[in-house]
Amino acid sequence: MTHFKYFKEKLFVESTSMLNIVKKNKTPFYLYSGQQIKENYIKFAKIFKNVNPLICFAAKANTNLTIMRMLGRLGSGADVVSGGELLKALKAGIKPNKIVFSGVGKTEEELKLAIKNKILLINVESESEAILINKIGKNNNKIISIGFRINPNVDAKTHKKISTGKAENKFGVSIKNFSSFYKKIKKFKNLKINAVSVHIGSQILSDAPYKKTLDVLSEFIKDLNIKLKYVDLGGGFGIKYTKKDKQVNLNNYAKLVYDFKKKLNCNIIFEPGRSLVGNTGVLVSKIQYIKKGSNKNFIIIDAGMNDFMRTALYDASHDIVPIVRTKRKSQEPIEFVGPICETSCKFIKYKKYQKIKEGDFVAITNVGAYGSSLSSNYNTKPLIAEILVDKNSFKIIRKKQNLFKLINS
Ligand code: LLP
């Protein structure tokens, strides 16, 4: 998080002090660095420059319209998984010929929307879906550009809840069943098979699963023996949430993908989500109460699992840092928890922390991906505001949801 730094013990986003922002905005809120978003995208594109891929930002990581618009302006396309995400991508100005649509359960309505908007690819995940798309194509007298998503049976060695490429996972068509699937769909007159796609999981921290997937795909495409316009290699690149987290060596991977592309003579698509926006945001929260427990103090903050689900869902580790740093250490262990009436509404424990008091502000770090987009109205709490910093200024890029509208809806 290079754009989130202490300056004279005060936490800054770019050149804006968070203290200034909390003075003017009620916590909790998401706070993003525009520079960090731009830098991440440019860095990713640079690493894969020789591959010249179409980078389709995985909208599910962050569907804030301003953020999607920023990425779109930098050249990004979008990977969407619902009609809503598709409409958001279009609204953010992303051209249909840069949009791919994934997901195991696309509805007829969503497919029609994608077809009407002439998006680049619908990544088909089952025979029944292919039959439905072909039918829609036939009824509308259209040839529809599809890819098929393969389940390569590769273990991404990530958290089991975000692993998608093993045979036991619901995603893609298994290679085992592929030939009977293909025999059937190649006869469909209203489908144009343009691509093969894979996505083996998320928060992947080692190179091996990616290498293995390329090997499986090379073999598979060789046997398939058709000319593909695109191979969509998905996303999944992990970020460093903790010091222990290693990262995929993207430079090495870029070389492998370059060779793969040359061999197959096709275009490459990537669908990165977390790696583009994960480290671009924090969740700023106020310490509501401090309560003595029997062997630790509970620091009850005003952000809860409704605002940020990752710790409750995946036992994820996100550091919480103070907005004003002091050198005075408290002696008791503490646990940051939220207000929601669930035991899993808790964030992180520390054996030692600086001295803090009620009314102080803290920031949950690395929440730019799957933070706001996973938030909910659980316990009838409104969705919180999102704020974007640009150097020394900031603006609200999503207003806090109105409580009265929420209770009347
Ligand atoms: N493409 C497809 C088809 C996907 O399903 C996903 C993520 C991505 C791309 C982007 O993956 P990324 O580059 O962001 O790893 N909520 C979980 C993550 C779920 C990811 C689901 N699919 C979390 O907070 O860790």
Residues whose N, C-alpha, C, O or C-beta is under 5 A from the ligand:
A	BS01	LLP	A58 A61 S102 I162 H199 G201 S202 Q203 G234 G235 G236 F237 E271 P272 G273 R274 S275 R310 Y370
